[in-house]
Amino acid sequence: MKKWKLLTALAALTLMLSACNTGEEATGGDSSEKSTQTEGNGSDSQFPMTVSSLTDSSEDEESGKTTTFEDVTLDKMPERIVALDYGFLDTLDAMGVEGIVGVAAGGGKGNMPENLKEKYVNDDVADVGTLKQIDFEAVAAADPDVIFISGRQTPFYEELKEITPNVVFIGSDNENYIEAVYETVDLAASIFGKEDKAEELKANLQEKVDAVKEKAAGYENALVAMYNDKKISGFDNGKDSRFAYVYNDFGFKPATTEIEASSHGSDFSYESVLSVNPEVLLVIDRTASDVETIKADIENDIIKQTRAYKEGKIVYLDGVNWYFSSNGVTTEAEKLDEILNELK
């Protein structure tokens, strides 16, 4: 028996003995608490509910293994939620969904948005590891009704299903990025009875998308680049490009369409940036460094020759939102605000 299964069994036995010794607690306190939780998240009337992952399957880039996701049947509204994707955690939080019992906090050092850290990195919420290194014992001890995962956790899908069969993949389709964000919002809304809030959040996000599209139309072209450990990667609008949506959904015209397709970009040198000479250079910081530190590397003698530098159109973007917690309805709005605020 796996160690986490043993922990779960012991926890269940403890609860059973407690119920036998205190009949009032078994029929009073615990059920009252759960009733309050369900009321906070909406109605149970639509259950049982069959939930399909937003993508049928996902291929792990490192191993090449393809994982196929099964439909999940929820007998009741989940009251204990483990969210292993920061973007989806952001969406759940924005909707006012209660019952988060586990997040990938990484000992408080994970690249989680600060507002989510303040709320979910504490003794009341289990720290279940990092985005790519799951603490399965901690997940099992949290006793979740449902676990939400995305691409980084795909290799652990089968192991997580041993804890609960209710594992839902919420990864986005990069070809229709904003629509995929709306799909995750609708998925959360349908499970937790938050349809009205979902419409409000989607409308707010769409306003910002439209505003960025209008602004992007005023520029000849742009280049998305990612800074990591003094090196720079480039991204175009190819179907396998991690940030293709900046062109396809946000409306910027690519300065080049000849970058090697990869979710991590290419070994795009500073000379390469100069060769395509973008009017707008959007720099995503993967290291979560301060802007002045990045500027010291990015704005070198080569980059100073580019049109983007000369016209003051280098935009430094928050790596936490852009690289680690994309697809959240709030983080996407914040990403768009960064562009709107910088390109005045």
Protein Blocks (a to p, Z undefined) as FASTA:
>chain_A
ZZklmmmmmmmmmmmmmmmmmmmlmmmmmmmmmmmmmmmnocfklpccddddfbfbdcdf
klopacdddddddfbdcfbdcdfbfklmmmmmmnopahiabdceknopaccdfklmmmmg
cfkbccebjfklccfklmmmnopabdcddfklmmmmmmmmmmpmcbcdfbdcfklmmlmm
mmmmmmmmmmnopmmmmmmmmmmmmmmmmmmmmmmmmpfbdcddddeehiacdddfbfkl
mklmmmmmnopacfbfcbccdfklpaddfklmmmnopabdcdddfklpafklmmmmmmpm
klmmpmklmnopaccddfklmmmmghiaklmmmmmmmmmmmmZZ
